[in-house]
C-alpha cells in the first residue's frame, strides 16, 4: 500500500514515509519497531471491508512463534473490520532460547524509551525451559462490541468508566 517493504527498510526510510504520509507519531522511544507499527496503523485505517492481517514482522510480535516459511514473520493473525483491529491471535512462542533473545531485544528498546516494548520476564523463560506444548490463543477487543453496537469504544469498555474529578 505504501511501497515500503518493512522487512528490508531502515528506520530512517520508514520514518521518511510516515512523514510523507503526514502520520503523527510519538518521537519518544521511536525505533524500527514503532516505525513498523505506525506504518501498519496507517495502512489498517485504509481497509474498508473485513480482512485478516497475517505475517506481521517478528519484531513487533515478541511472544509469537516464528513462521516456518519465513523466520522474519510471526505466526499471527488479526481480523480487521472498517480499519480497526478486532482482535489478536498467534501461536505462542515456546522456545526458551528464542524467547530469551527477544526479551533482551525488547529490554533494549524499553531502556531506549519505548514504553510499548515488552518487559523481560525471567520467570516466563524459566517456565518455558521446563516445557510448554504448542499453544495458540485469540483475544478480541472491545472494538468488536463497539463496531457491532455502533457505539464508541468508550461506551463499550467492559470495565467501568472513571468518574470525572471534581
DRENTORKOL-3810 file (N, C-alpha, C; in nm, 4 decimals):
REM DRENTORKOL-3810
@n.u->0.0818; n.v->-0.1201; n.w->0.0000; ca.u->0.0000; ca.v->0.0000; ca.w->0.0000; c.u->0.0864; c.v->0.1268; c.w->0.0000
@n.u->0.1969; n.v->0.1233; n.w->0.0700; ca.u->0.2823; ca.v->0.2422; ca.w->0.0800; c.u->0.4087; c.v->0.2303; c.w->-0.0037
@n.u->0.4332; n.v->0.1114; n.w->-0.0586; ca.u->0.5547; ca.v->0.0889; ca.w->-0.1354; c.u->0.6760; c.v->0.0602; c.w->-0.0482
@n.u->0.6547; n.v->0.0401; n.w->0.0821; ca.u->0.7650; ca.v->0.0135; ca.w->0.1742; c.u->0.7637; c.v->-0.1344; c.w->0.2125
@n.u->0.8761; n.v->-0.2008; n.w->0.1942; ca.u->0.8923; ca.v->-0.3381; ca.w->0.2415; c.u->0.9541; c.v->-0.3281; c.w->0.3801
@n.u->0.8724; n.v->-0.3435; n.w->0.4830; ca.u->0.9208; ca.v->-0.3216; ca.w->0.6201; c.u->1.0275; c.v->-0.4216; c.w->0.6624
@n.u->1.0368; n.v->-0.5345; n.w->0.5931; ca.u->1.1395; ca.v->-0.6326; ca.w->0.6278; c.u->1.2767; c.v->-0.5927; c.w->0.5734
@n.u->1.2783; n.v->-0.5001; n.w->0.4776; ca.u->1.4050; ca.v->-0.4554; ca.w->0.4190; c.u->1.4358; c.v->-0.3086; c.w->0.4491
@n.u->1.3325; n.v->-0.2309; n.w->0.4802; ca.u->1.3502; ca.v->-0.0869; ca.w->0.5007; c.u->1.4187; c.v->-0.0566; c.w->0.6338
@n.u->1.4884; n.v->0.0539; n.w->0.6371; ca.u->1.5513; ca.v->0.1001; ca.w->0.7605; c.u->1.4524; c.v->0.1862; c.w->0.8375
@n.u->1.4851; n.v->0.2108; n.w->0.9630; ca.u->1.4021; ca.v->0.3008; ca.w->1.0442; c.u->1.3911; c.v->0.4372; c.w->0.9760
@n.u->1.5016; n.v->0.4867; n.w->0.9226; ca.u->1.5037; ca.v->0.6182; ca.w->0.8569; c.u->1.4109; c.v->0.6197; c.w->0.7350
@n.u->1.4096; n.v->0.5121; n.w->0.6572; ca.u->1.3233; ca.v->0.5052; ca.w->0.5388; c.u->1.1757; c.v->0.5017; c.w->0.5780
@n.u->1.1441; n.v->0.4251; n.w->0.6800; ca.u->1.0038; ca.v->0.4177; ca.w->0.7238; c.u->0.9614; c.v->0.5515; c.w->0.7836
@n.u->1.0495; n.v->0.6135; n.w->0.8612; ca.u->1.0190; ca.v->0.7447; ca.w->0.9191; c.u->0.9927; c.v->0.8471; c.w->0.8086
@n.u->1.0725; n.v->0.8436; n.w->0.7012; ca.u->1.0518; ca.v->0.9357; ca.w->0.5885; c.u->0.9144; c.v->0.9121; c.w->0.5252
@n.u->0.8738; n.v->0.7853; n.w->0.5140; ca.u->0.7420; ca.v->0.7544; ca.w->0.4567; c.u->0.6307; c.v->0.8028; c.w->0.5491
@n.u->0.6484; n.v->0.7836; n.w->0.6791; ca.u->0.5494; ca.v->0.8329; ca.w->0.7753; c.u->0.5345; c.v->0.9838; c.w->0.7639
@n.u->0.6465; n.v->1.0534; n.w->0.7528; ca.u->0.6436; ca.v->1.1990; ca.w->0.7384; c.u->0.5750; c.v->1.2391; c.w->0.6074
@n.u->0.6060; n.v->1.1675; n.w->0.4998; ca.u->0.5446; ca.v->1.1944; ca.w->0.3696; c.u->0.3927; c.v->1.1758; c.w->0.3760
@n.u->0.3490; n.v->1.0735; n.w->0.4496; ca.u->0.2057; ca.v->1.0441; ca.w->0.4632; c.u->0.1377; c.v->1.1307; c.w->0.5697
@n.u->0.2173; n.v->1.2155; n.w->0.6355; ca.u->0.1690; ca.v->1.3032; ca.w->0.7426; c.u->0.1080; c.v->1.2239; c.w->0.8587
@n.u->0.1737; n.v->1.1120; n.w->0.8919; ca.u->0.1318; ca.v->1.0293; ca.w->1.0042; c.u->0.1972; c.v->1.0843; c.w->1.1301
@n.u->0.1150; n.v->1.1159; n.w->1.2299; ca.u->0.1690; ca.v->1.1640; ca.w->1.3569; c.u->0.2142; c.v->1.0449; c.w->1.4403
@n.u->0.3295; n.v->1.0595; n.w->1.5057; ca.u->0.3827; ca.v->0.9545; ca.w->1.5914; c.u->0.4614; c.v->1.0191; c.w->1.7040
@n.u->0.4773; n.v->0.9446; n.w->1.8101; ca.u->0.5499; ca.v->0.9934; ca.w->1.9264; c.u->0.6991; c.v->0.9715; c.w->1.9029
@n.u->0.7782; n.v->1.0771; n.w->1.8983; ca.u->0.9224; ca.v->1.0605; ca.w->1.8755; c.u->0.9956; c.v->0.9990; c.w->1.9950
@n.u->0.9326; n.v->1.0027; n.w->2.1137; ca.u->0.9961; ca.v->0.9452; ca.w->2.2333; c.u->1.0042; c.v->0.7936; c.w->2.2180
@n.u->1.1241; n.v->0.7399; n.w->2.2271; ca.u->1.1427; ca.v->0.5964; ca.w->2.2169; c.u->1.1202; c.v->0.5412; c.w->2.0770
@n.u->1.1173; n.v->0.6280; n.w->1.9770; ca.u->1.0916; ca.v->0.5833; ca.w->1.8398; c.u->1.2050; c.v->0.4928; c.w->1.7934
@n.u->1.1691; n.v->0.3814; n.w->1.7294; ca.u->1.2664; ca.v->0.2855; ca.w->1.6800; c.u->1.2047; c.v->0.2114; c.w->1.5620
@n.u->1.2734; n.v->0.1130; n.w->1.5078; ca.u->1.2234; ca.v->0.0401; ca.w->1.3914; c.u->1.0908; c.v->-0.0296; c.w->1.4218
@n.u->1.0758; n.v->-0.0811; n.w->1.5424; ca.u->0.9514; ca.v->-0.1487; ca.w->1.5799; c.u->0.8349; c.v->-0.0511; c.w->1.5805
@n.u->0.8535; n.v->0.0662; n.w->1.6426; ca.u->0.7474; ca.v->0.1673; ca.w->1.6458; c.u->0.7215; c.v->0.2200; c.w->1.5048
@n.u->0.8258; n.v->0.2305; n.w->1.4225; ca.u->0.8082; ca.v->0.2770; ca.w->1.2851; c.u->0.7177; c.v->0.1812; c.w->1.2080
@n.u->0.7482; n.v->0.0505; n.w->1.2180; ca.u->0.6646; ca.v->-0.0505; ca.w->1.1509; c.u->0.5213; c.v->-0.0445; c.w->1.2016
@n.u->0.5046; n.v->-0.0345; n.w->1.3323; ca.u->0.3722; ca.v->-0.0329; ca.w->1.3929; c.u->0.2919; c.v->0.0888; c.w->1.3468
@n.u->0.3534; n.v->0.2048; n.w->1.3420; ca.u->0.2839; ca.v->0.3254; ca.w->1.2963; c.u->0.2463; c.v->0.3164; c.w->1.1489
@n.u->0.3351; n.v->0.2592; n.w->1.0680; ca.u->0.3038; ca.v->0.2423; ca.w->0.9259; c.u->0.1877; c.v->0.1439; c.w->0.9087
@n.u->0.1891; n.v->0.0345; n.w->0.9877; ca.u->0.0785; ca.v->-0.0610; ca.w->0.9819; c.u->-0.0523; c.v->0.0053; c.w->1.0203
@n.u->-0.0525; n.v->0.0854; n.w->1.1270; ca.u->-0.1763; ca.v->0.1502; ca.w->1.1711; c.u->-0.2302; c.v->0.2428; c.w->1.0628
@n.u->-0.1411; n.v->0.3098; n.w->0.9913; ca.u->-0.1837; ca.v->0.3941; ca.w->0.8793; c.u->-0.2529; c.v->0.3080; c.w->0.7733
@n.u->-0.1891; n.v->0.1966; n.w->0.7367; ca.u->-0.2452; ca.v->0.1087; ca.w->0.6333; c.u->-0.3776; c.v->0.0488; c.w->0.6782
@n.u->-0.3826; n.v->0.0057; n.w->0.8032; ca.u->-0.5045; ca.v->-0.0565; ca.w->0.8558; c.u->-0.6241; c.v->0.0372; c.w->0.8424
@n.u->-0.6042; n.v->0.1651; n.w->0.8700; ca.u->-0.7158; ca.v->0.2604; ca.w->0.8621; c.u->-0.7701; c.v->0.2747; c.w->0.7196
@n.u->-0.6929; n.v->0.2321; n.w->0.6200; ca.u->-0.7367; ca.v->0.2433; ca.w->0.4808; c.u->-0.8211; c.v->0.1231; c.w->0.4359
@n.u->-0.8286; n.v->0.0194; n.w->0.5186; ca.u->-0.9022; ca.v->-0.1026; ca.w->0.4818; c.u->-1.0497; c.v->-0.0833; c.w->0.5169
@n.u->-1.1343; n.v->-0.0757; n.w->0.4141; ca.u->-1.2767; ca.v->-0.0506; ca.w->0.4372; c.u->-1.3506; c.v->-0.1753; c.w->0.4818
@n.u->-1.3284; n.v->-0.2839; n.w->0.4155; ca.u->-1.4039; ca.v->-0.4052; ca.w->0.4436; c.u->-1.3350; c.v->-0.4954; c.w->0.5428
@n.u->-1.3922; n.v->-0.6120; n.w->0.5663; ca.u->-1.3290; ca.v->-0.7063; ca.w->0.6585; c.u->-1.2076; c.v->-0.7723; c.w->0.5937
@n.u->-1.1132; n.v->-0.8112; n.w->0.6770; ca.u->-0.9941; ca.v->-0.8796; ca.w->0.6283; c.u->-0.9157; c.v->-0.9365; c.w->0.7447
@n.u->-0.8099; n.v->-1.0076; n.w->0.7117; ca.u->-0.7201; ca.v->-1.0627; ca.w->0.8114; c.u->-0.5787; c.v->-1.0164; c.w->0.7804
@n.u->-0.5122; n.v->-0.9641; n.w->0.8802; ca.u->-0.3701; ca.v->-0.9346; ca.w->0.8680; c.u->-0.2960; c.v->-1.0597; c.w->0.9112
@n.u->-0.2056; n.v->-1.1063; n.w->0.8288; ca.u->-0.1209; ca.v->-1.2193; ca.w->0.8641; c.u->0.0228; c.v->-1.1836; c.w->0.8298
@n.u->0.1164; n.v->-1.2558; n.w->0.8864; ca.u->0.2563; ca.v->-1.2357; ca.w->0.8506; c.u->0.3150; c.v->-1.1053; c.w->0.8999
@n.u->0.2866; n.v->-1.0665; n.w->1.0216; ca.u->0.3468; ca.v->-0.9433; ca.w->1.0745; c.u->0.4938; c.v->-0.9685; c.w->1.1089
@n.u->0.5759; n.v->-0.8650; n.w->1.1042; ca.u->0.7178; ca.v->-0.8825; ca.w->1.1382; c.u->0.7353; c.v->-0.9337; c.w->1.2808
@n.u->0.8290; n.v->-1.0220; n.w->1.2993; ca.u->0.8545; ca.v->-1.0837; ca.w->1.4296; c.u->0.8934; c.v->-0.9782; c.w->1.5331
@n.u->0.9542; n.v->-0.8697; n.w->1.4901; ca.u->0.9992; ca.v->-0.7671; ca.w->1.5843; c.u->0.8849; c.v->-0.6991; c.w->1.6576
@n.u->0.7650; n.v->-0.6992; n.w->1.5993; ca.u->0.6513; ca.v->-0.6378; ca.w->1.6689; c.u->0.5620; c.v->-0.7422; c.w->1.7347
@n.u->0.6095; n.v->-0.8662; n.w->1.7361; ca.u->0.5337; ca.v->-0.9760; ca.w->1.7966; c.u->0.6262; c.v->-1.0597; c.w->1.8849
@n.u->0.6738; n.v->-1.0046; n.w->1.9965; ca.u->0.7771; ca.v->-1.0724; ca.w->2.0748; c.u->0.7343; c.v->-1.2008; c.w->2.1456
@n.u->0.6059; n.v->-1.2319; n.w->2.1493; ca.u->0.5598; ca.v->-1.3546; ca.w->2.2145; c.u->0.5101; c.v->-1.4594; c.w->2.1151
@n.u->0.5130; n.v->-1.4256; n.w->1.9856; ca.u->0.4608; ca.v->-1.5162; ca.w->1.8828; c.u->0.5711; c.v->-1.6031; c.w->1.8232
@n.u->0.5302; n.v->-1.7216; n.w->1.7843; ca.u->0.6221; ca.v->-1.8159; ca.w->1.7198; c.u->0.6570; c.v->-1.7649; c.w->1.5797
@n.u->0.7771; n.v->-1.7961; n.w->1.5356; ca.u->0.8208; ca.v->-1.7579; ca.w->1.4007; c.u->0.7498; c.v->-1.8429; c.w->1.2953
@n.u->0.7274; n.v->-1.7831; n.w->1.1788; ca.u->0.6722; ca.v->-1.8569; ca.w->1.0656; c.u->0.7759; c.v->-1.9578; c.w->1.0176
@n.u->0.7312; n.v->-2.0779; n.w->0.9859; ca.u->0.8229; ca.v->-2.1797; ca.w->0.9344; c.u->0.8724; c.v->-2.1439; c.w->0.7953
@n.u->0.7909; n.v->-2.0718; n.w->0.7186; ca.u->0.8281; ca.v->-2.0338; ca.w->0.5819; c.u->0.9189; c.v->-1.9120; c.w->0.5764
@n.u->0.9047; n.v->-1.8218; n.w->0.6738; ca.u->0.9866; ca.v->-1.7008; ca.w->0.6762; c.u->1.0080; c.v->-1.6613; c.w->0.8216
@n.u->1.1267; n.v->-1.6886; n.w->0.8788; ca.u->1.1507; ca.v->-1.6609; ca.w->1.0209; c.u->1.1471; c.v->-1.5121; c.w->1.0583
@n.u->1.1388; n.v->-1.4227; n.w->0.9608; ca.u->1.1255; ca.v->-1.2798; ca.w->0.9905; c.u->0.9809; c.v->-1.2419; c.w->1.0199
@n.u->0.8889; n.v->-1.3374; n.w->0.9982; ca.u->0.7458; ca.v->-1.3120; ca.w->1.0197; c.u->0.6930; c.v->-1.3970; c.w->1.1342
@n.u->0.5858; n.v->-1.3503; n.w->1.1960; ca.u->0.5237; ca.v->-1.4197; ca.w->1.3085; c.u->0.4039; c.v->-1.5016; c.w->1.2620
@n.u->0.3766; n.v->-1.6098; n.w->1.3337; ca.u->0.2540; ca.v->-1.6878; ca.w->1.3138; c.u->0.1446; c.v->-1.6146; c.w->1.3913
@n.u->0.0894; n.v->-1.5126; n.w->1.3290; ca.u->-0.0033; ca.v->-1.4225; ca.w->1.3959; c.u->-0.1136; c.v->-1.3840; c.w->1.2994
@n.u->-0.2332; n.v->-1.3572; n.w->1.3523; ca.u->-0.3431; ca.v->-1.3100; ca.w->1.2692; c.u->-0.4253; c.v->-1.2082; c.w->1.3465
@n.u->-0.4762; n.v->-1.1110; n.w->1.2717; ca.u->-0.5602; ca.v->-1.0072; ca.w->1.3313; c.u->-0.6769; c.v->-0.9789; c.w->1.2379
@n.u->-0.8011; n.v->-1.0024; n.w->1.2826; ca.u->-0.9154; ca.v->-0.9641; ca.w->1.1997; c.u->-0.9312; c.v->-0.8121; c.w->1.1995
@n.u->-0.9619; n.v->-0.7589; n.w->1.0817; ca.u->-0.9772; ca.v->-0.6147; ca.w->1.0626; c.u->-1.1164; c.v->-0.5886; c.w->1.0056
@n.u->-1.1879; n.v->-0.4955; n.w->1.0659; ca.u->-1.3171; ca.v->-0.4520; ca.w->1.0123; c.u->-1.3195; c.v->-0.3000; c.w->1.0163
@n.u->-1.3520; n.v->-0.2410; n.w->0.9022; ca.u->-1.3644; ca.v->-0.0953; ca.w->0.8911; c.u->-1.2414; c.v->-0.0229; c.w->0.9451
@n.u->-1.1234; n.v->-0.0754; n.w->0.9151; ca.u->-0.9998; ca.v->-0.0088; ca.w->0.9554; c.u->-0.9582; c.v->-0.0294; c.w->1.0995
@n.u->-1.0333; n.v->-0.1093; n.w->1.1753; ca.u->-0.9999; ca.v->-0.1334; ca.w->1.3160; c.u->-0.9615; c.v->-0.2789; c.w->1.3384
@n.u->-0.8617; n.v->-0.2979; n.w->1.4226; ca.u->-0.8201; ca.v->-0.4319; ca.w->1.4630; c.u->-0.9231; c.v->-0.4841; c.w->1.5625
@n.u->-0.9847; n.v->-0.5974; n.w->1.5311; ca.u->-1.0899; ca.v->-0.6522; ca.w->1.6163; c.u->-1.0391; c.v->-0.7562; c.w->1.7150
@n.u->-0.9165; n.v->-0.7989; n.w->1.6978; ca.u->-0.8612; ca.v->-0.8989; ca.w->1.7879; c.u->-0.7184; c.v->-0.9313; c.w->1.7497
@n.u->-0.6619; n.v->-1.0255; n.w->1.8236; ca.u->-0.5228; ca.v->-1.0618; ca.w->1.8042; c.u->-0.5069; c.v->-1.2091; c.w->1.8387
@n.u->-0.4518; n.v->-1.2861; n.w->1.7473; ca.u->-0.4274; ca.v->-1.4264; ca.w->1.7726; c.u->-0.2907; c.v->-1.4666; c.w->1.7227
@n.u->-0.2286; n.v->-1.5613; n.w->1.7913; ca.u->-0.0971; ca.v->-1.6071; ca.w->1.7461; c.u->-0.0609; c.v->-1.7396; c.w->1.8105
@n.u->0.0314; n.v->-1.8097; n.w->1.7436; ca.u->0.0910; ca.v->-1.9297; ca.w->1.8010; c.u->0.1932; c.v->-1.8836; c.w->1.9036
@n.u->0.1796; n.v->-1.9328; n.w->2.0252; ca.u->0.2688; ca.v->-1.8896; ca.w->2.1341; c.u->0.4097; c.v->-1.9446; c.w->2.1126
@n.u->0.5066; n.v->-1.8583; n.w->2.1316; ca.u->0.6455; ca.v->-1.9000; ca.w->2.1262; c.u->0.6737; c.v->-1.9888; c.w->2.2465
@n.u->0.7222; n.v->-2.1095; n.w->2.2213; ca.u->0.7513; ca.v->-2.1997; ca.w->2.3330; c.u->0.8981; c.v->-2.2436; c.w->2.3354
@n.u->0.9825; n.v->-2.1718; n.w->2.2626; ca.u->1.1258; ca.v->-2.1978; ca.w->2.2609; c.u->1.1927; c.v->-2.1011; c.w->2.3581
@n.u->1.2471; n.v->-2.1496; n.w->2.4710; ca.u->1.3036; ca.v->-2.0592; ca.w->2.5717; c.u->1.4250; c.v->-1.9800; c.w->2.5231
@n.u->1.5049; n.v->-2.0373; n.w->2.4339; ca.u->1.6231; ca.v->-1.9657; ca.w->2.3838; c.u->1.5816; c.v->-1.8475; c.w->2.2960
@n.u->1.4872; n.v->-1.8716; n.w->2.2048; ca.u->1.4361; ca.v->-1.7654; ca.w->2.1183; c.u->1.3672; c.v->-1.6579; c.w->2.2027
@n.u->1.2850; n.v->-1.7005; n.w->2.3002; ca.u->1.2132; ca.v->-1.6043; ca.w->2.3845; c.u->1.3097; c.v->-1.5182; c.w->2.4642
@n.u->1.4151; n.v->-1.5786; n.w->2.5191; ca.u->1.5156; ca.v->-1.5031; ca.w->2.5952; c.u->1.5796; c.v->-1.3951; c.w->2.5089
@n.u->1.6167; n.v->-1.4299; n.w->2.3863; ca.u->1.6785; ca.v->-1.3320; ca.w->2.2959; c.u->1.5817; c.v->-1.2189; c.w->2.2620
@n.u->1.4558; n.v->-1.2525; n.w->2.2395; ca.u->1.3576; ca.v->-1.1478; ca.w->2.2073; c.u->1.3326; c.v->-1.0569; c.w->2.3259
@n.u->1.3267; n.v->-1.1148; n.w->2.4462; ca.u->1.3112; ca.v->-1.0308; ca.w->2.5656; c.u->1.4301; c.v->-0.9364; c.w->2.5815
@n.u->1.5504; n.v->-0.9832; n.w->2.5515; ca.u->1.6694; ca.v->-0.8967; ca.w->2.5602; c.u->1.6584; c.v->-0.7800; c.w->2.4627
@n.u->1.6122; n.v->-0.8091; n.w->2.3404; ca.u->1.5942; ca.v->-0.7026; ca.w->2.2412; c.u->1.4862; c.v->-0.6048; c.w->2.2863
@n.u->1.3765; n.v->-0.6575; n.w->2.3405; ca.u->1.2690; ca.v->-0.5716; ca.w->2.3893; c.u->1.3171; c.v->-0.4853; c.w->2.5056
@n.u->1.3998; n.v->-0.5408; n.w->2.5926; ca.u->1.4537; ca.v->-0.4657; ca.w->2.7063; c.u->1.5390; c.v->-0.3483; c.w->2.6574
@n.u->1.6185; n.v->-0.3709; n.w->2.5532; ca.u->1.6991; ca.v->-0.2624; ca.w->2.4951; c.u->1.6083; c.v->-0.1500; c.w->2.4444
@n.u->1.4987; n.v->-0.1879; n.w->2.3792; ca.u->1.4039; ca.v->-0.0878; ca.w->2.3285; c.u->1.3406; c.v->-0.0113; c.w->2.4448
@n.u->1.3031; n.v->-0.0840; n.w->2.5495; ca.u->1.2420; ca.v->-0.0214; ca.w->2.6676; c.u->1.3391; c.v->0.0778; c.w->2.7314
@n.u->1.4651; n.v->0.0374; n.w->2.7466; ca.u->1.5666; ca.v->0.1244; ca.w->2.8067; c.u->1.5945; c.v->0.2473; c.w->2.7209
@n.u->1.5691; n.v->0.2362; n.w->2.5905; ca.u->1.5885; ca.v->0.3495; ca.w->2.4999; c.u->1.4646; c.v->0.4387; c.w->2.4940
@n.u->1.3626; n.v->0.4083; n.w->2.5769; ca.u->1.2461; ca.v->0.4959; ca.w->2.5856; c.u->1.1190; c.v->0.4451; c.w->2.5221
@n.u->1.1176; n.v->0.3236; n.w->2.4690; ca.u->0.9981; ca.v->0.2673; ca.w->2.4061; c.u->0.9064; c.v->0.2117; c.w->2.5147
@n.u->0.8008; n.v->0.2866; n.w->2.5468; ca.u->0.7073; ca.v->0.2453; ca.w->2.6520; c.u->0.6250; c.v->0.1226; c.w->2.6143
@n.u->0.6156; n.v->0.0914; n.w->2.4844; ca.u->0.5353; ca.v->-0.0223; ca.w->2.4403; c.u->0.6151; c.v->-0.1518; c.w->2.4323
@n.u->0.7458; n.v->-0.1453; n.w->2.4536; ca.u->0.8286; ca.v->-0.2658; ca.w->2.4470; c.u->0.7938; c.v->-0.3600; c.w->2.5618
@n.u->0.8077; n.v->-0.4878; n.w->2.5354; ca.u->0.7767; ca.v->-0.5927; ca.w->2.6328; c.u->0.8847; c.v->-0.5958; c.w->2.7405
@n.u->0.8437; n.v->-0.6112; n.w->2.8655; ca.u->0.9422; ca.v->-0.6241; ca.w->2.9721; c.u->1.0057; c.v->-0.7632; c.w->2.9677
@n.u->1.1267; n.v->-0.7733; n.w->3.0178; ca.u->1.1960; ca.v->-0.9025; ca.w->3.0229; c.u->1.1370; c.v->-0.9827; c.w->3.1386
@n.u->1.0836; n.v->-1.0999; n.w->3.1071; ca.u->1.0189; ca.v->-1.1832; ca.w->3.2076; c.u->1.1013; c.v->-1.3100; c.w->3.2284
@n.u->1.1940; n.v->-1.3050; n.w->3.3244; ca.u->1.2842; ca.v->-1.4167; ca.w->3.3508; c.u->1.2076; c.v->-1.5419; c.w->3.3951
@n.u->1.1029; n.v->-1.5234; n.w->3.4769; ca.u->1.0254; ca.v->-1.6370; ca.w->3.5262; c.u->0.9537; c.v->-1.7083; c.w->3.4112
@n.u->0.9062; n.v->-1.6320; n.w->3.3139; ca.u->0.8392; ca.v->-1.6921; ca.w->3.1991; c.u->0.9371; c.v->-1.7772; c.w->3.1189
@n.u->1.0576; n.v->-1.7250; n.w->3.0971; ca.u->1.1593; ca.v->-1.8011; ca.w->3.0245; c.u->1.1938; c.v->-1.9289; c.w->3.1006
@n.u->1.2062; n.v->-1.9187; n.w->3.2321; ca.u->1.2352; ca.v->-2.0371; ca.w->3.3131; c.u->1.1231; c.v->-2.1407; c.w->3.2987
@n.u->0.9999; n.v->-2.0946; n.w->3.2996; ca.u->0.8868; ca.v->-2.1865; ca.w->3.2828; c.u->0.8935; c.v->-2.2541; c.w->3.1453
@n.u->0.9325; n.v->-2.1796; n.w->3.0423; ca.u->0.9454; ca.v->-2.2381; ca.w->2.9089; c.u->1.0533; c.v->-2.3457; c.w->2.9056
@n.u->1.1566; n.v->-2.3280; n.w->2.9871; ca.u->1.2648; ca.v->-2.4268; ca.w->2.9920; c.u->1.2139; c.v->-2.5622; c.w->3.0410
@n.u->1.1102; n.v->-2.5624; n.w->3.1224; ca.u->1.0511; ca.v->-2.6878; ca.w->3.1689; c.u->0.9654; c.v->-2.7524; c.w->3.0604
@n.u->0.9231; n.v->-2.6725; n.w->2.9648; ca.u->0.8476; ca.v->-2.7246; ca.w->2.8519; c.u->0.7064; c.v->-2.6713; c.w->2.8456
@n.u->0.6661; n.v->-2.6314; n.w->2.7264; ca.u->0.5298; ca.v->-2.5851; ca.w->2.7026; c.u->0.4846; c.v->-2.6457; c.w->2.5706
@n.u->0.3690; n.v->-2.7074; n.w->2.5660; ca.u->0.3212; ca.v->-2.7662; ca.w->2.4396; c.u->0.2849; c.v->-2.6561; c.w->2.3404
@n.u->0.2724; n.v->-2.6911; n.w->2.2133; ca.u->0.2268; ca.v->-2.5920; ca.w->2.1151; c.u->0.0930; c.v->-2.5322; c.w->2.1603
@n.u->0.0843; n.v->-2.4013; n.w->2.1543; ca.u->-0.0327; ca.v->-2.3296; ca.w->2.2048; c.u->-0.0673; c.v->-2.2150; c.w->2.1099
@n.u->-0.1953; n.v->-2.1903; n.w->2.0937; ca.u->-0.2413; ca.v->-2.0764; ca.w->2.0143; c.u->-0.3533; c.v->-2.0098; c.w->2.0926
@n.u->-0.3554; n.v->-1.8791; n.w->2.0893; ca.u->-0.4612; ca.v->-1.8073; ca.w->2.1584; c.u->-0.5179; c.v->-1.6975; c.w->2.0712
@n.u->-0.6375; n.v->-1.6543; n.w->2.1057; ca.u->-0.7013; ca.v->-1.5437; ca.w->2.0352; c.u->-0.7800; c.v->-1.4615; c.w->2.1348
@n.u->-0.7617; n.v->-1.3343; n.w->2.1305; ca.u->-0.8397; ca.v->-1.2433; ca.w->2.2134; c.u->-0.9032; c.v->-1.1382; c.w->2.1250
@n.u->-1.0263; n.v->-1.1049; n.w->2.1520; ca.u->-1.0881; ca.v->-0.9986; ca.w->2.0736; c.u->-1.1016; c.v->-0.8744; c.w->2.1595
@n.u->-1.1075; n.v->-0.7633; n.w->2.0936; ca.u->-1.1046; ca.v->-0.6364; ca.w->2.1645; c.u->-1.2444; c.v->-0.5792; c.w->2.1814
@n.u->-1.2534; n.v->-0.4808; n.w->2.2689; ca.u->-1.3811; ca.v->-0.4119; ca.w->2.2882; c.u->-1.4251; c.v->-0.3421; c.w->2.1602
@n.u->-1.3319; n.v->-0.3246; n.w->2.0653; ca.u->-1.3670; ca.v->-0.2631; ca.w->1.9372; c.u->-1.4718; c.v->-0.3452; c.w->1.8630
@n.u->-1.4684; n.v->-0.4782; n.w->1.8807; ca.u->-1.5684; ca.v->-0.5629; ca.w->1.8159; c.u->-1.7083; c.v->-0.5275; c.w->1.8668
@n.u->-1.7236; n.v->-0.5167; n.w->1.9973; ca.u->-1.8533; ca.v->-0.4779; ca.w->2.0535; c.u->-1.8916; c.v->-0.3381; c.w->2.0072
@n.u->-1.7945; n.v->-0.2504; n.w->2.0049; ca.u->-1.8177; ca.v->-0.1138; ca.w->1.9612; c.u->-1.8711; c.v->-0.1128; c.w->1.8174
@n.u->-1.8062; n.v->-0.1883; n.w->1.7313; ca.u->-1.8467; ca.v->-0.1958; ca.w->1.5912; c.u->-1.9873; c.v->-0.2550; c.w->1.5785
@n.u->-2.0112; n.v->-0.3666; n.w->1.6471; ca.u->-2.1409; ca.v->-0.4346; ca.w->1.6365; c.u->-2.2555; c.v->-0.3513; c.w->1.6935
@n.u->-2.2271; n.v->-0.2739; n.w->1.7982; ca.u->-2.3304; ca.v->-0.1929; ca.w->1.8628; c.u->-2.3403; c.v->-0.0516; c.w->1.8037
@n.u->-2.2487; n.v->-0.0172; n.w->1.7126; ca.u->-2.2441; ca.v->0.1170; ca.w->1.6541; c.u->-2.2341; c.v->0.2238; c.w->1.7628
@n.u->-2.1440; n.v->0.1973; n.w->1.8580; ca.u->-2.1206; ca.v->0.2899; ca.w->1.9693; c.u->-1.9715; c.v->0.3187; c.w->1.9768
@n.u->-1.9352; n.v->0.4180; n.w->2.0527; ca.u->-1.7937; ca.v->0.4496; ca.w->2.0691; c.u->-1.7270; c.v->0.3417; c.w->2.1540
@n.u->-1.5959; n.v->0.3287; n.w->2.1388; ca.u->-1.5214; ca.v->0.2299; ca.w->2.2178; c.u->-1.5354; c.v->0.2591; c.w->2.3666
@n.u->-1.5381; n.v->0.3848; n.w->2.4022; ca.u->-1.5516; ca.v->0.4221; ca.w->2.5431; c.u->-1.6818; c.v->0.3698; c.w->2.6033
@n.u->-1.7883; n.v->0.3704; n.w->2.5245; ca.u->-1.9179; ca.v->0.3217; ca.w->2.5732; c.u->-1.9223; c.v->0.1692; c.w->2.5842
@n.u->-1.8306; n.v->0.0996; n.w->2.5181; ca.u->-1.8351; ca.v->-0.0471; ca.w->2.5142; c.u->-1.7274; c.v->-0.1137; c.w->2.5981
@n.u->-1.6519; n.v->-0.0395; n.w->2.6733; ca.u->-1.5491; ca.v->-0.0998; ca.w->2.7573; c.u->-1.6142; c.v->-0.1842; c.w->2.8660
@n.u->-1.5539; n.v->-0.2981; n.w->2.8943; ca.u->-1.6090; ca.v->-0.3886; ca.w->2.9939; c.u->-1.5933; c.v->-0.3329; c.w->3.1340
@n.u->-1.4814; n.v->-0.2670; n.w->3.1609; ca.u->-1.4591; ca.v->-0.2116; ca.w->3.2935; c.u->-1.5271; c.v->-0.0749; c.w->3.3048
@n.u->-1.5626; n.v->-0.0345; n.w->3.4246; ca.u->-1.6354; ca.v->0.0930; ca.w->3.4416; c.u->-1.5505; c.v->0.2141; c.w->3.3998
@n.u->-1.6192; n.v->0.3124; n.w->3.3507; ca.u->-1.5515; ca.v->0.4369; ca.w->3.3143; c.u->-1.5089; c.v->0.5092; c.w->3.4421
@n.u->-1.4011; n.v->0.5795; n.w->3.4327; ca.u->-1.3542; ca.v->0.6556; ca.w->3.5510; c.u->-1.4476; c.v->0.7746; c.w->3.5732
@n.u->-1.4721; n.v->0.8011; n.w->3.6988; ca.u->-1.5549; ca.v->0.9171; ca.w->3.7307; c.u->-1.4728; c.v->1.0428; c.w->3.7086
@n.u->-1.5385; n.v->1.1480; n.w->3.6597; ca.u->-1.4658; ca.v->1.2747; ca.w->3.6430; c.u->-1.4224; c.v->1.3293; c.w->3.7790
@n.u->-1.3061; n.v->1.3927; n.w->3.7811; ca.u->-1.2572; ca.v->1.4543; ca.w->3.9045; c.u->-1.3334; c.v->1.5833; c.w->3.9280
@n.u->-1.3695; n.v->1.6078; n.w->4.0530; ca.u->-1.4420; ca.v->1.7320; ca.w->4.0874; c.u->-1.3465; c.v->1.8396; c.w->4.1322
END
